[in-house]
Structures are given as C-alpha cells and as structure tokens.
Amino acid sequence: MFQAMGVHGPTLSPLAGLLLDVVLLASAFLLLAKPTKRPIYDSLFMITLVLSVSLLRVVMQPLPNVQPVTVAALLVGAQLGARRGAAFAVLVAMISNFFIGDGWWTVFQAAGWASIAFAGSRLHLVSSSGLNLGRACMASLVAAFWFDFIVSFSIINGTFGLSEFIIYLGHGLPFDFLHAIGNLTFMVWLGTWFYNILEEEPTLEEIEFTVVNSHGIDG
Amino acid sequence: MYRRFLALLFISLFLLPLATAQEESNTWEVSNSLAWEHNFESGFISTSPIFTGELILVRTSGNGEPAVTAFGVNGEMVWHHFNNASTNNDMSPLLHVSAGEGPCGTWQEMVLVGWSDGQIQALNPSNGDLIWSIQSEVRGWGVTGELALDGEFVLVPTRQGLGKYCLADGQEQWWTQTNLAWRNGVAVTETGYFLGDEYGKLWHVDRAGSATGYALQLGKIRHAPLVTDAGLVIHAQAAQESTVAVVNAANGLVTQQFTAGPSPAVPTSRGQFVVTGDSSSIRIFQCTSVCEPVDEVPFHTNGEMNWFENGMLLLPSNIPESKWGLFSFDGLDNLSYTELDIGLYGYGTSSAMQYVHDGTTYTAFGNDQSLLRVFSGYKAEETSLVDEFDWGVQGLVFILFILIGSSTVLFLNGKFDWFLRTSSLFILIIFILLLPNLSSQWSKTVDEQFPVEAIPEQWNEQWPDTWMGTQIVIIELNGEEHAIGGIVGHSDVYSLTMDACNELDFEVASEPTELGYYIKSIHGVEANGWEFFVDGSKGIVSADNSDIQATSIVRWTPV
C-alpha cells in the first residue's frame, strides 16, 4: 500500500508536526510509566531495543515494504505485554521516521504497530515451553495486511472517496504480500532468538519469592 | 516417496523464475563499440537517421532544434538545415531519393523532408541546399506521416488528406481530402494508395486522386498500412488497447483481428513476417494467405521499428531510464530478446539505423535526450573475446541456487524448521526482484478492471482550437494555471509532463524510486509534493506508470 507516488495525505505544518511528536512521545512515556522493580535496567533495555530495531528499519528501508518492526512489535507485545509493546511501537515509528521521513503517516504507523503489539500480547504466542513458532508465523502474516490497512488510512484527506480508497488498497496488494513474506522470513529466522532476548531475567527477590513459595507449598 | 515428489515439485516451481530471469549473453555489446556521438543539447531525435552513402542525416524536433543535420562518417558536422517555422513534433521520416527521370521531369539525388508547418522540402543531401519547397495544408500541424515514392512522384500524407507531387519540381498533381490524421504514413499498392486517420477510417486513394473511406472502427491508424499476402495489416490504437487487423484491400473488410496492448508502435515487415509493438509486448506474425501469431515477447515500445538485413530489430523502450531492446528472429517461431546498454536511456521513439562503410557495419541510435550515438561493429580480426562477468548477478543467482538446494535437502530430511527458513528467504528474494514489474502490471490491471469515475476535466474556451483532440497539461503554480496543449504521442503522465514543461520552459526535478518516478518540484516549487489528475481522476500510481489517452488532460497541483 505504498504504491502511491502522486498521492499524499494531509500535510502538517511545522507546529502541527511538533504537536504530533509531543503527543506520540507523551503516550509512549505514559505507557511506560509503570513502576518496575528494576527501573534503570528496564529503561536501558527498552532504549537499546527501540534504537536497535529503529536502526534495523532504517537500514532495511531500500527494500520495499520489508518491515522488521512488525515482527518485533508482535514479539515485544507477546513477551513484555501490551503497554510496553505499544510504547515500543510508538517510539520506533517516531525515531525511524526521523531518518526516513516524518509526517501524518507516522501516527498511523505507530497505531498499526501498537495494535499489533497489543494483539501479540493477547494471542498466546508464548507458552511455558517457549515461543509457539507456528502460531507466531500465522500472526506475522496477518499482521502485515493489518498494518498496511491501518497505514493506508493516512491517505485520506477529504478528496479521496471510498471507492478510490478501495482501489488504492487493491493497488497495494503486491506490497502487502511482500510485507507478509518478509514477516514470515524474519519470524522463522529470528523469532526464537528475539524471543529469548526479550525473556526477562528474574530478580533476586523473584527467585527468593519463588523458592520460599515452593518451600511453603512443600511444607 | 510422497516427500520426494513434493521436493521435486518444489524445485521445479521455484526454479521457474530463475530460468526465465536468466540473462542471455549479449553478443552485440561485445562486438560493437562507440565510434562517435553528438549531443544536440536540446530537442529530441524524432525519427530514424538515414545514410545517403556518404552522410548520416539526423532529424531533430522540439523547441530548440527543428532541423535536419548531416554528419560525415567520422561524426563531423557537414551541414545543418533549420526550419524555425516548424510547429514542432516533426516526426515524418526523412526520405532519401536517388536521381532519376520521368514524364514530369528529371530530378537529382535529394532528401525529402515533411514538416509540421506543412512544408515539403527537397534538400540536396551533400550540402543541405534547398532544391524545391511546397506548402501543404496546416491544421495545427502539417505533415507528420511517412512519405512514399511512386515512380516519379512522391505521395505526402498531409493533416487532412493526401497529395501527389512531382519529384522534379514539387509540382502538385492532386490533393485529396480524407480526414484529420497524425503520423499516418501512406502505403503504395498496385491499385493506388492506402492511409489511415484519427477516426479509424482506412482510405484508398486511386492514382487519379479519388478517395474511398472504409470505417474499420478499430481505433486510430497512425502508420502506413503494411502490404502482405494476407491483406493490409493495420495496428489500430483504441483507448485501453489496440488491434492488429488484417484488411482485404479490395473491399476494406476486416478479415482477422488480434487484440494487443495500448499505444501501438509503427509496425514493420520482412517477407512474410510482420512485427508489431506496443506498451506491453513485441509480437511477430507470419502472413501468408492469413496472418498467424508466431511469438510474443514483453517489451514497451511506441515508435518506429526497423528490421535489419541480419534479422535483428533494435528498438527503443519508451519508458524512463530504460535500455534498448535487441530482438532476433530465427525465421521460424522464436523471437528472442536481449537488453541492450548503449548509453542511451529513457524515452525514445526513433528507430536505430545501420549502414556499412569500408566493410564495417555502423549502427546509429538516437532518443528523446537529443543524443546521437554511433557504434561500429568490430571486424572479424578485431573481435574481442573479453566477456564481462557480473559478480553481483552471478552471486545472487548462486545464493538462490544454494537456498533452493538446501530447502529441498532439508525437506527430504524432515527438518521442517530449517526448510521453512531457507524457502521463505528464497521466496522473499524472488519476490523483491519481481516486485517492480509485478506491481506495475498489477496496478495497470486494477486500473483497467476498476476505472475510477471522476468529473472529467472541462475544455477551456480560451484554449486554441489546435489543442482540440490533443494532450493538454495544466500546472497550478502560485494560484495560477499554466496550460499547454497540442501535444501528441505520449503514453504516460511522466513523458507528457516532461514534454509540457519543456514547452513551458519549466524545470522539473524528479527522482527515480523502486515504484516509479517521484516529482519533487516543478519550476522550483516543491510544496509538500505534487499530485496529478488525469481527466479528473486522481493519480494513484507513479506518473510514469499512469497511462494516458491521446486526448487526455493532465493537471498537476502542489500539495
């Protein structure tokens, strides 16, 4: 759905663009503003994650609609939960678009990836034995079409009718399929590895709690 | 057993794109080298150069260069003949005439030039001096089609008719009215002359000048009909597609029809074979008692096609940044295509020309960027055996083979996780390689299947009548509309826009992307990008992928 070359969504003034960035950033911080046991570790981890995935997106920009962020958002949502997954999606969209090109579409990209992160947290992609790769692959395929659909709404600017919008969606189908194949490739190659990176190390308190709790049960 | 069968099927399916994508070795590039080139700086080379035996004559058109220029065999300019009165888009092919005599007089060797301002000039090919000149009718344009010789006469298709003139002094024998026409060459047959018009009529004019029109209703006829044993072959241009038709010359009845792609090129023939081209493919037909399709190769060409003695066709691809195409026909049923990199890229409609000088074969190419390049073939003893090896392409092909091989082995061994990894990577790479062409074809199909209803752009009464029935471009700049019309022959928005901006003296900044050309600024105005409308419908794909009609109105608006 990135086929359009003569089509643009609404144009933002510099002030509107600034406001948009502030709103996006604020929502990301709000989503992250949850007390954790290890605030410094968690913050550093999230910053590293966001920067590395943003960098990956920028580097892969020459490949049309190959979007590593979609798979990352899905797995971050699955492993770290909906709030942190959505915050991750918003920050990656903002930071990577700072290099690739910022605009009205950033909102829709952030919304698309945030909704995928939310879906990831609800789809039971992770079980006690680890990542359910089959389920994760299916989810990554569907996520491609969902994300492209959401982002396509950025094109609507008052001069675009419903029929034109549907035709616009139709034009983008080859790119949607490429996005889906790209997602599948990322998931089968890197899904398990990325999932393992996201797996949280238990704190000493948690280990102690687990041990005491298990002793209590035994007792 | 079941798994092995699936593995075999998998390999066969996925090797298919590799097999079809494999590049043929390009022997032409190896055996030819650039001899000389000339940059005309402005305008475009609108029709095939010709060789008079000593000089190469090149026709240029456009704002700066409505001219015929002669070069020596080593590239030195010998003479230059301007026509500042030209109304532009001079694309009538130059016609070399040997000296001779007939009942209407004696004539020397000459080059006949038909101009868009209606002039027909006979030039001395050795020095460019005017031998004679006559004025034919003008309605927006004058002569745009291919002239033909019939004994001591030259037949000239004018804007609305056909004229017959004596070669000795240009004296008009008769002029017969037909219909409004463009690039409509004339064919000479035993019974007289055939030519087409913009309303889809095929006209027969006998040698006394009496005209009969046959309404074929297949579309605009913009070339000289080809005379074959099966009948007259016409490639007619309709709104979305075209028709290759065989017409009975005796009664004007259509005996065969073949649907083809949009915006036809000028067809050509050799013996019993006819080659047609359009925006989708090159087709070859064998015409004996009937015409039969023989082969078809995807390619985009909309201009002249020249079939050389050695069976080769060298065709310009009329799309941005494109390379030329080299086509070879085996004389039976196989037309092969090789991409040709001759340093000329992008739009072009003039055919290549070959000539032999001192035992060496030269090939001259020109295109819309006003650059003429002449290549010389190596003589046998000079042939270099150096073969270029493209490490990038070969490396990619090697990786693809590794991936397909690994996928099969992993599948047979039951390692499905790794099978999924290698096969998905293989499919991803193939898909990325196919995407530019795939998305372009897909967009065209979607547009054809689901045309968007829109309020068509209205004719402005202030526009000159000569713009009627032509392509018009409106550019909105700083609240003002700048319109230019009377443009013809473009098949996509990008090509039309570049021509229009050239006429308006506006600079256009554009950049190529994987999805087509993106217009960054027009006349220095970037805004937040530009969007375009074709006949009122908003452009959905890139300008070079947006097809237009012969009478389309394109509007550019800054966002």
Contacts between the chains, C-beta under 8 A, distances in Angstrom:
chain1	res1	chain2	res2	distance
A	2	B	515	7.2
A	3	B	439	6.0
A	3	B	443	6.3
A	3	B	515	5.9
A	3	B	540	7.4
A	3	B	541	5.7
A	3	B	542	8.0
A	4	B	540	5.9
A	4	B	541	6.9
A	5	B	513	7.1
A	5	B	515	5.7
A	5	B	516	5.5
A	5	B	517	7.3
A	5	B	518	5.3
A	5	B	539	7.8
A	5	B	541	6.4
A	5	B	542	3.6
A	5	B	543	6.9
A	5	B	545	7.9
A	6	B	493	7.9
A	6	B	519	7.6
A	6	B	530	7.2
A	6	B	531	4.8
A	6	B	532	4.9
A	6	B	538	7.4
A	6	B	539	3.5
A	6	B	540	7.2
A	6	B	541	7.4
A	6	B	542	6.8
A	6	B	543	6.2
A	6	B	546	7.3
A	7	B	531	6.1
A	7	B	538	6.7
A	7	B	539	6.9
A	7	B	540	6.2
A	8	B	528	6.6
A	8	B	529	5.1
A	8	B	531	6.0
A	8	B	559	4.7
A	11	B	528	4.3
A	11	B	559	5.7
A	62	B	514	8.0
A	63	B	432	6.0
A	64	B	432	7.3
A	64	B	435	6.0
A	64	B	514	5.0
A	64	B	515	7.1
A	66	B	428	7.5
A	66	B	432	7.4
A	133	B	417	7.5
A	137	B	420	7.8
A	159	B	538	6.8
A	160	B	538	7.4
A	163	B	450	7.9
A	163	B	452	6.8
A	163	B	453	7.6
A	164	B	452	5.8
A	164	B	538	6.7
A	164	B	540	7.5
A	167	B	446	6.3
A	167	B	447	7.9
A	167	B	450	5.2
A	167	B	452	6.2
A	167	B	540	6.6
A	168	B	540	5.9
A	170	B	446	4.7
A	170	B	450	6.9
A	171	B	439	7.9
A	171	B	442	7.3
A	171	B	443	5.1
A	171	B	446	5.5
A	171	B	540	5.7
A	171	B	541	6.4
A	173	B	442	6.8
A	174	B	435	6.2
A	174	B	438	5.1
A	174	B	439	4.5
A	174	B	442	5.2
A	175	B	435	7.5
A	175	B	439	6.7
A	177	B	431	7.2
A	178	B	428	7.8
A	178	B	431	5.4
A	178	B	432	6.9
A	178	B	435	6.0
A	181	B	424	6.8
A	181	B	427	5.6
A	181	B	428	5.0
A	181	B	431	5.5
A	182	B	428	6.0
A	184	B	424	5.0
A	185	B	421	7.8
A	185	B	424	4.3
A	185	B	425	5.5
A	185	B	427	7.9
A	185	B	428	4.8
A	188	B	417	7.3
A	188	B	420	4.8
A	188	B	421	4.8
A	188	B	424	5.5
A	189	B	421	5.4
A	189	B	424	7.8
A	189	B	425	7.2
